[in-house]
Amino acid sequence: MSAVIVPSAAALTVPGFWRRAVHHRSFAIGAVLSLMLLLAAGISFVWTPWSPYEMDIANKLQGPSASHWLGTDAYGRDVASLLLVGARASILVGVIAVGIGLVVGTALGLLAAAKRGWLEEAIMRLTDFSLAFPAILSAIMLTAVFGAGIVNAIIAIGIYNIPTFARITRASANAIWSREYVAAARACGKGSFAITMQHVLPNISAVLIVQITIRFAIAILAEAALSYLGLGTQPPQPSWGRMLTEAQTLMYQAPLLAVWPGMAIVLAVLGLNLLGDGLRDLLDPRLARAR
């Protein structure tokens, strides 16, 4: 088995990090695309070309124009406004769902690495059991009991993220626990909790940062899929996934209605994946030394 490479948190502050980041193609492109996603959601709180909730049947299925930059949908709503407001749902689901996975999964992974033995085995088997229920399946089960909605979608995606963070945290933490400075800390009388908070967690933070960007992209894709199935964001709140659902019956009349939300999803997921790949390269101490 190959050794686990744990980028140090200090890699974030080494001289020249940001200079190297700007010249790293994947990181730079991913950062720009991710910033565009955040700007789209932020701008929608203060301004949109038209109200995303206002219907104008007389002007439905219009093509791009000076009045409606990306055209209108089957209800006469402005597509550009729908895309801007729809970015909110993607970010909301991503932040909360990834936050659930990060907090719970990291805590379980740190506990498993610190205690080892039967507790570690129990936590790992619990994560294996959780992986048997993918996000969409979990959402379907929650919907059957509590009804469709964005809250249930967030819970389902969050539960799906827990085992991933738990496994990555455990593997990275085990590598830190075998280091000499951890042995020295134990020899000085420090307990497991103190060592975990002072030595283990700071040194695996870079791994978690990379994983957050990757899981964020997956959460956005999962939210779009669940909304497409009618299990995620509910009307009248705009959602990229539901925009695709509404466009699928109008492919011959107005094919651009499917292109715009599809491009938004692709660019958002691509940007976050490129950002994660760039961070992985920049925070890998071996690659950092090579550069």
C-alpha positions as CSV (number, residue, x, y, z in Angstrom):
1,M,0.0,0.0,0.0
2,S,1.4,3.4,-0.9
3,A,2.0,6.0,1.8
4,V,-0.6,8.6,2.4
5,I,0.7,12.1,1.5
6,V,-0.5,14.7,3.9
7,P,0.0,18.3,2.7
8,S,0.9,20.6,5.6
9,A,-1.3,23.5,6.5
10,A,1.9,25.5,6.4
11,A,1.9,25.1,2.6
12,L,-0.9,27.8,2.6
13,T,1.5,30.4,4.0
14,V,4.8,29.5,2.4
15,P,6.4,32.4,0.4
16,G,5.3,32.4,-3.2
17,F,2.2,30.3,-2.7
18,W,-0.1,32.9,-4.3
19,R,2.4,33.6,-7.0
20,R,2.5,29.9,-7.9
21,A,-1.3,29.7,-7.6
22,V,-1.8,32.5,-10.1
23,H,0.4,30.7,-12.6
24,H,-1.2,27.3,-12.0
25,R,-3.6,26.9,-15.0
26,S,-6.1,24.6,-13.3
27,F,-6.2,26.7,-10.1
28,A,-6.6,30.0,-12.0
29,I,-9.4,28.8,-14.3
30,G,-11.2,27.1,-11.4
31,A,-10.9,30.1,-9.2
32,V,-12.3,32.4,-11.9
33,L,-15.3,30.1,-12.6
34,S,-16.0,29.6,-8.9
35,L,-15.9,33.3,-8.4
36,M,-18.3,33.8,-11.2
37,L,-20.7,31.4,-9.4
38,L,-20.4,33.3,-6.2
39,L,-20.9,36.7,-8.0
40,A,-24.0,35.4,-9.8
41,A,-25.6,34.4,-6.5
42,G,-24.5,37.6,-4.8
43,I,-25.7,39.9,-7.5
44,S,-29.1,38.2,-7.6
45,F,-29.8,39.4,-4.0
46,V,-29.6,43.1,-5.1
47,W,-30.4,43.1,-8.8
48,T,-31.8,40.9,-11.6
49,P,-32.8,42.1,-15.1
50,W,-36.4,41.1,-14.4
51,S,-38.3,39.5,-11.6
52,P,-37.7,35.7,-11.7
53,Y,-41.2,35.2,-10.4
54,E,-43.1,37.5,-12.8
55,M,-44.8,35.6,-15.6
56,D,-45.6,37.2,-19.0
57,I,-47.4,34.7,-21.1
58,A,-47.7,37.1,-24.1
59,N,-43.8,37.0,-24.4
60,K,-43.2,33.4,-23.7
61,L,-40.4,31.4,-25.6
62,Q,-38.7,34.6,-26.9
63,G,-35.2,34.3,-28.1
64,P,-32.2,36.3,-26.8
65,S,-32.8,40.1,-27.3
66,A,-31.8,43.4,-25.8
67,S,-34.7,43.2,-23.5
68,H,-34.3,39.6,-22.4
69,W,-30.6,38.7,-22.8
70,L,-31.1,34.9,-22.8
71,G,-34.7,34.9,-23.8
72,T,-37.8,33.8,-21.9
73,D,-39.2,30.5,-20.8
74,A,-42.6,28.9,-21.3
75,Y,-44.1,31.2,-18.7
76,G,-42.5,34.4,-20.1
77,R,-40.0,34.6,-17.2
78,D,-36.6,36.1,-18.0
79,V,-34.1,33.2,-18.3
80,A,-31.1,35.3,-17.2
81,S,-32.9,36.2,-14.0
82,L,-33.8,32.6,-13.4
83,L,-30.1,31.6,-13.8
84,L,-28.9,34.2,-11.4
85,V,-31.4,33.4,-8.7
86,G,-30.9,29.6,-9.3
87,A,-27.3,30.0,-8.3
88,R,-28.5,30.7,-4.8
89,A,-30.0,27.2,-4.4
90,S,-26.9,25.5,-5.7
91,I,-24.6,27.4,-3.3
92,L,-27.1,27.0,-0.4
93,V,-27.2,23.2,-0.9
94,G,-23.5,23.0,-1.4
95,V,-22.5,25.0,1.7
96,I,-24.9,23.3,4.1
97,A,-24.6,19.7,2.7
98,V,-20.8,19.9,2.6
99,G,-20.8,21.5,6.0
100,I,-22.7,18.6,7.4
101,G,-20.3,16.1,5.9
102,L,-17.3,18.1,7.0
103,V,-18.3,18.5,10.6
104,V,-19.7,15.1,11.3
105,G,-17.3,13.1,9.0
106,T,-14.2,14.9,10.2
107,A,-15.2,14.3,13.8
108,L,-15.7,10.6,13.2
109,G,-12.5,10.3,11.3
110,L,-10.5,12.0,14.0
111,L,-12.1,9.9,16.7
112,A,-11.3,6.7,14.8
113,A,-7.7,7.6,14.3
114,A,-7.2,8.7,17.9
115,K,-8.9,5.8,19.6
116,R,-8.2,2.9,17.1
117,G,-9.3,-0.6,18.1
118,W,-13.0,-1.6,18.1
119,L,-14.2,2.0,18.0
120,E,-12.3,2.7,14.7
121,E,-13.7,-0.6,13.3
122,A,-17.2,0.4,14.3
123,I,-16.9,3.8,12.7
124,M,-15.5,2.4,9.5
125,R,-18.2,-0.2,9.2
126,L,-20.8,2.6,9.8
127,T,-19.4,4.6,6.9
128,D,-19.5,1.4,4.7
129,F,-23.2,1.1,5.6
130,S,-23.8,4.8,4.8
131,L,-22.2,4.4,1.3
132,A,-24.9,1.8,0.5
133,F,-27.4,4.6,0.3
134,P,-26.5,7.2,-2.4
135,A,-27.7,10.7,-2.3
136,I,-30.5,10.3,-4.7
137,L,-31.8,7.1,-3.1
138,S,-31.6,8.8,0.3
139,A,-33.6,11.7,-1.0
140,I,-36.2,9.5,-2.5
141,M,-36.6,7.7,0.9
142,L,-36.8,11.1,2.8
143,T,-39.3,12.4,0.2
144,A,-41.5,9.4,0.7
145,V,-41.7,10.1,4.4
146,F,-41.4,13.9,4.7
147,G,-42.3,15.2,1.2
148,A,-40.2,16.8,-1.5
149,G,-38.2,19.9,-0.7
150,I,-34.8,21.5,-0.6
151,V,-34.3,20.7,3.1
152,N,-34.6,17.0,2.6
153,A,-32.3,17.2,-0.4
154,I,-29.7,19.0,1.7
155,I,-30.0,16.3,4.5
156,A,-29.6,13.5,1.9
157,I,-26.6,15.0,0.2
158,G,-25.1,15.9,3.7
159,I,-25.4,12.3,4.8
160,Y,-23.8,11.1,1.6
161,N,-20.8,13.3,2.3
162,I,-20.2,12.1,5.9
163,P,-18.5,8.7,5.0
164,T,-16.3,10.3,2.5
165,F,-14.9,12.9,4.9
166,A,-14.7,10.3,7.7
167,R,-12.5,8.0,5.5
168,I,-10.3,10.7,4.2
169,T,-9.8,12.2,7.7
170,R,-9.0,8.9,9.2
171,A,-6.4,8.0,6.6
172,S,-4.7,11.4,6.8
173,A,-4.9,11.5,10.6
174,N,-3.3,8.0,10.9
175,A,-0.4,9.3,8.9
176,I,0.1,12.2,11.3
177,W,-0.2,10.0,14.4
178,S,2.8,8.0,13.2
179,R,5.0,11.1,13.1
180,E,7.8,11.7,15.6
181,Y,6.5,15.0,16.9
182,V,3.2,13.3,17.8
183,A,5.2,10.7,19.7
184,A,7.1,13.5,21.5
185,A,3.8,15.2,22.4
186,R,2.5,12.0,23.9
187,A,5.8,11.5,25.8
188,C,5.2,15.0,27.3
189,G,1.9,13.8,28.7
190,K,-0.5,15.3,26.2
191,G,-3.8,13.5,25.8
192,S,-5.5,12.3,22.6
193,F,-7.8,15.3,22.4
194,A,-5.0,17.9,22.8
195,I,-2.8,16.1,20.2
196,T,-5.7,15.9,17.8
197,M,-6.6,19.6,18.1
198,Q,-3.0,20.9,18.2
199,H,-1.1,18.6,15.8
200,V,-3.4,16.3,13.8
201,L,-6.2,18.6,12.7
202,P,-4.0,21.6,11.6
203,N,-1.8,19.2,9.5
204,I,-4.7,17.6,7.7
205,S,-6.5,20.9,7.0
206,A,-5.1,21.1,3.5
207,V,-6.5,17.7,2.6
208,L,-9.9,18.8,3.9
209,I,-9.8,22.1,2.0
210,V,-9.2,20.2,-1.3
211,Q,-11.9,17.7,-0.5
212,I,-14.4,20.5,0.3
213,T,-14.1,21.9,-3.2
214,I,-14.6,18.5,-4.8
215,R,-17.6,17.6,-2.6
216,F,-19.1,21.1,-3.3
217,A,-19.1,20.4,-7.0
218,I,-20.7,17.0,-6.4
219,A,-23.3,18.6,-4.2
220,I,-24.2,21.1,-6.9
221,L,-24.6,18.3,-9.4
222,A,-26.7,16.3,-7.0
223,E,-29.0,19.2,-6.2
224,A,-29.5,19.7,-9.9
225,A,-30.3,16.1,-10.4
226,L,-32.7,16.0,-7.5
227,S,-34.5,19.2,-8.7
228,Y,-34.7,17.6,-12.1
229,L,-36.5,14.7,-10.6
230,G,-38.8,17.0,-8.6
231,L,-37.2,16.1,-5.3
232,G,-35.1,19.2,-4.7
233,T,-35.9,22.9,-4.9
234,Q,-39.7,23.5,-5.3
235,P,-41.6,26.1,-7.2
236,P,-41.6,29.1,-7.3
237,Q,-38.0,29.1,-6.3
238,P,-35.8,28.9,-9.4
239,S,-33.4,26.0,-9.8
240,W,-31.1,25.0,-12.6
241,G,-32.2,21.4,-12.4
242,R,-35.9,22.3,-12.6
243,M,-35.2,24.6,-15.5
244,L,-33.9,21.6,-17.4
245,T,-37.0,19.7,-16.5
246,E,-39.2,22.4,-17.9
247,A,-37.1,22.7,-21.0
248,Q,-37.1,19.0,-22.0
249,T,-40.6,19.2,-23.5
250,L,-39.6,22.3,-25.6
251,M,-36.4,21.0,-27.2
252,Y,-37.7,21.6,-30.7
253,Q,-39.4,24.9,-30.0
254,A,-36.8,26.6,-27.8
255,P,-33.6,24.4,-27.5
256,L,-31.7,27.2,-25.8
257,L,-33.9,26.8,-22.7
258,A,-31.9,23.6,-22.0
259,V,-28.6,25.0,-23.1
260,W,-28.4,27.9,-20.6
261,P,-29.0,25.9,-17.3
262,G,-26.9,23.0,-18.7
263,M,-24.0,25.4,-19.3
264,A,-24.4,26.9,-15.8
265,I,-24.2,23.5,-14.2
266,V,-21.2,22.4,-16.3
267,L,-19.2,25.6,-15.6
268,A,-20.0,25.6,-11.9
269,V,-18.9,21.9,-11.5
270,L,-16.0,22.3,-13.8
271,G,-14.7,25.4,-11.9
272,L,-14.9,23.7,-8.5
273,N,-13.2,20.5,-9.8
274,L,-10.4,22.5,-11.4
275,L,-10.0,24.5,-8.2
276,G,-9.7,21.3,-6.2
277,D,-7.2,19.8,-8.6
278,G,-5.2,23.0,-8.5
279,L,-5.2,23.1,-4.7
280,R,-4.2,19.4,-4.6
281,D,-1.1,20.2,-6.7
282,L,-0.2,23.4,-4.9
283,L,-0.6,21.9,-1.4
284,D,1.4,18.7,-2.2
285,P,4.7,19.3,-0.5
286,R,6.6,17.2,-3.1
287,L,5.2,19.2,-6.0
288,A,5.7,22.5,-4.1
289,R,9.4,21.7,-3.7
290,A,9.7,20.7,-7.3
291,R,8.3,24.1,-8.3
